[in-house]
Amino acid sequence: MKRLVAVTPAVLLALTGCAAFNDGGSDHAPATGRGADEVRVAAAFYPLAFVADRVGGDHVDVTNLTAPGGEPHDLEPSVAVTAEIAEAGLVLYERGFQPAVDAAVDENATGDVLDAADVVDLVPFREHGVDSPETDPHFWLDPLLLADVADAVADRLAEADPDHAEDYRANAADLRGDLEGLDREYAAGLASCARTTVVVSHDAFGYLQRYGVEMEAILGLSPEAEPTPADLARLQDLIREDGVTTVFSESIVSAKAAEALARETGAASDVLDPLEGLTDRTADEDYLSLMSANLAALEKANDC
C-alpha cells in the first residue's frame, strides 16, 4: 500500500523500531510497513509530495519532509528528515526555497535527486512587480508548471522502476489533464472581474497574475516580516481607491497583519492558501481542491 506521510518528531521513534504516527495522530503505521518493491520518495514540501503521490500511485512510498502545519521556509532537517533523504530512491525538492534542505540533500542524498527549479523556468520577482533580484519559487500556483514537474517525476520513477514505467507516465498524463482543466477554470473564472487588485499577506501569489489579477502584498517576501507604517498607509489608500472588498491572510502564517488591515479599511477578511503545506483545517483537502477554493475566493472578492 502507498503512504503519503509527513516527517514529524514522532518519526524518530520509527528509526529505532517503534511506531510512527502522522501529525494528526489519527493514522498509525508500523515502522516496517513499507513495501519492499516500492520506490521511496522524499518530497521537500506539500505540492511536490502531492505530485509524487499522484504520479507514483501504489508503486511509491512518499514522505513529505515538511510536517503538516509547518512553514516550509523554516524547516531545519532533523535526524528523521536526514534519514529520509539518505534512504530515498528519489529526493524531490526545489533548490533555493528551503536552504537547509538544500544542504541536507547535498550532504546526505544517495539516490536520485530531482530539483524542480531545473524543470520549470522560475519567473523573476520583478516580473511579478516585486522589487527583488531573486526568482519567485512559488511555481506550483501555476498548474501548468506543476504539470511539467509531474512529467519529470514520471521520467525519474520510470528510470528507477522500469517495470512500472507505463503506470508512472499514465498517472502523470492523468494529473496533467486535471491541472490543465484547473488552468482553464482559472482563465475563465478571472476573465471578467469588476476589479483586479488582490491584497494578500506576502508575495507568494505572483504566478496567479497571468490570469489577470494584480497582487499587492502586506508583508513583502517574508511571511514573518512586519509591515511599515508607510506600507500600511499605501495599502489603505489602494484598498479605498480600487474598491478592494477583501484582504487575504494565509493558512500557515499569522493572520494578524491582514486582519488588522481589513478592520482598518472596513474590508472583509478571507484566506488565500499558498499551498505550501496542509494544516489541521485542510488535512482532508488536496492541491486541486485548495486551488479551486482559492479561485472561488478570488471570484467572490473581485466580483468576477
N, C-alpha and C positions, 0 to 999 in steps of 0.2 A: 504494500500500500504506500502511496506517496504521502509525504507530510510537508506542510509549509509551516515552519516553526520559526520563532524568534529567539535569539540567544538572550537569555536573562541571567542574573546571578545564579538562579537555580540550576542552570545547565552545568555549572561547575560540579554539581553532585553527580551528573551523568558521567563525567570524566573519571570519576572514582568508583563507578559501578552502581550508583544509587539512581533513584527515579528522577526523570526530568519533567518539569512542569512548564506549561506555557505561561505567558504573562497574566492571562486572565484567570488561571488557576482551575479552569473547568475541564480541561482535557489532559489526560495523563498518558504518557508513553514510556515504555521501558527503554532503558539505555541501549539494549541490544536489539531494538525493534527495526533497525534499518535493514532493508533488503540487501543481500549480498550482490545482486545484479544491478542495483540502482546506481546511477551516477550521482555523486554527492555534489551539490551546487551550493556555494556560499555567496549570497547576494547581499550587497552592502546596505541597501535600504529598500523600502517597500516597492516602488514601481519596478525595480529590477527583479525583486522576488516574485512579483505578480507575473512578469513576463516569463521568468524561468519556470514557474509552476504551470502556466498555460502551455508553453511550448514543450516542456518535458513530460507533462502528463504523468502516467503511472510509472514511467521509467526513471524518474529522478526523485531525489530527496533534497528538498530545498530548505535552506536555513537562511532566515533574514537576520543579518548581523545587528540590525538596529531594533531594539525591543519596542513593542507597541507603546505609544505614548512618549517615546524618546525623541529628542531633537537630533536628527542625523548629523548635523554640523558638529555637535558636541560629543559624538561618540569617541570614547577612548577605549581601544581594544583591551578587553580583559583576558585572562588566561583562557576562558572558554572561547572567546572570539578568535584569539590567535590559533587555538587548536582547530577550530572550524576552517580557518583559512589554510592551515597547513595540511589538513586531511582532505580538502575538497578536490574533486576531479576537475572542477571548473569554478573559478572565482570570478564573479561578475560585479564590477564596481565602476565608478566614474572618477577618474583622477582629477584632483583639484577641488572636488566637492567635500571630501572628508579627508583632510591631510593625514590624520592619524591612521586611517585605514590604508591610505597610500603607502605609508611607511611599513605597516604590518604586512601588506601584500609583498612589498619589495623584499622584506626580510624573511618571510615565512612560507609563501606560496610554493608548493611543489608540483601542483598540477597545472592545467591550462589556465590562462588568465585572459579575460576579455574586458577591455576598458571601453565603456560606452562612448567616451569622448573621442575614441578612434573610429567610431562607426558613424556618428552624426556630426554635422557641421554646426558647432555651437555658435550662436549669434553674439556678437559683442554687445555688452550692456548699452553702449552708446546708441546702437540701432533701436534699442527699446526706450530711449530717452533718458538714460541714467548716466550721470557723469562718473564714469569709471573706465579704466583701461582694460578691465577684465572681461572675460566672456561669461555669458549668463548660463549657469549649469542646469537650469530647470527645464531641460528639453522635453521631458515627459509630458508637459502640459500641451505639447503639440502631438496629437495622436499619431500623425504620420511619421514623426521622428521615432516614436516608441515602436512603431511597426518595423522600422528599419533595424532597430536593436533586436527585435524578436527574430527577424530573419538571420541576423548574425549569430544569435544564440542557437538557433536550429542548426546552422552550419557547424558550430563548435561541438554541439552534442552529437551530431552525426559522425564527426571525426572520432569522438571518444567512444561512441557506441554504434558502430556501423550496422548492427543487426536491426536497430530501430530507426535508422535514418529516415525512412519514408514517413514514419509516425511523427517525427520531430518536424519535418518540413510541412506535413499536412496540418499539424497543430499550429504552426506559425502562419500558414495561409489562412486558417480559420480565424486566428487572432487578428491578422491584418484586415480581414473582412469586417470584423467588429470595430476596429479602430478607424477604418475608412468610413464606416457608417456613422460613427461618432463625429468625425470631421465634417461630414455633410450636415449633421444635425446642428453643429455649431455655426457653420456657414449660413444655413437657412435661418436659424433662430436669432442670430445677431445681425441679420442683413438690414433690417429696417427698424432701428431703435429711435425713440424720441430724443435720447441723449446718449453720448458715448463715453463720458468721463466715469471712471470707476475708481473709488478711493479704497485702497487696501492697506493692510498692516505694513508689509515690507515688499521689497522689489523681488517678488518670486513669480509674478504672473505675466512677465513680458511676452512670452511666446503666445499668449492669447490675443495679443494686439493684432495679429494678422487677420483676425476676424472682424476688425473694425472698431474695437474698443480702445480706449486710452487709459492706461493705468497710472494712478498717482499714489505714491507710497508715503505712509506716515513716518516710518522708521528707516527708510533707505535700504541699504543692502543687508544690514544686520537686524534680525528679529529681536535681539536683546538690547538694541540701542534705545536712547531716549530722544524724543523729538525736541527740537529747539523751539523757543517761543516764536521765532521768525517762521519756522516751518509750519507751525500750527496756525499762525495768522494767515499765511498764504493759503493753506488748505481751507480754512474757514471762509475766506473770500471766494475761493474757487467753488466750494460747495454751494454757496449762495448764488454766485453768478451763473453757474451751469445748471442749477436746479437739481443737484445731486440728491437723491432721496435716501441713499443707504451708505453707511460706512461699514466696510467688511473687516472683521477680525479673522483669525485663523484657528485651526483645530488644535494645534500643538502649543503654540506660543501664547503668552499672556494677551488677553483681550483688553487690558486696562486702557491703553492709549486710544484704541479705536472706539471703545465705548464712551470714553470721555469726550472725544471729538464729536461723536454722534449727539450726545447730550447738549453740548455747547451750541450746536448748529440746528437742533431740532430734527435731525435726520434719524432714520431707523438704523438699527444695528443688526447685522446678519453675519453669517460665516461663509467664507470662501476658502475651500480646502486646497492647499498647495500640493496635497497628495504625497508629501514626503514620508508619511507614515500613518498607520492606523492608530486609533485611540479606543478607549472603552466604548465611547459613543458610536464609533464607526466600525467596530470589530466585525459586524455582520455584513459590511459593505465590501466592495472591491473597486478597483480602478474605474471600471466602466460606470458603475452606479454613482460613484462620487463625482466623476466628471459630468454625468447627467444632472446631478443635483446642483453642481456649480453653474451649469448652463441655465437651469430653471431660476436660480437666484439672480443671475445676471439679467435674464429676460424680465423678471419682475422689477428689479431695481431700475432698469433703463427703459421700461415701458416699450418692450420690443413686440 
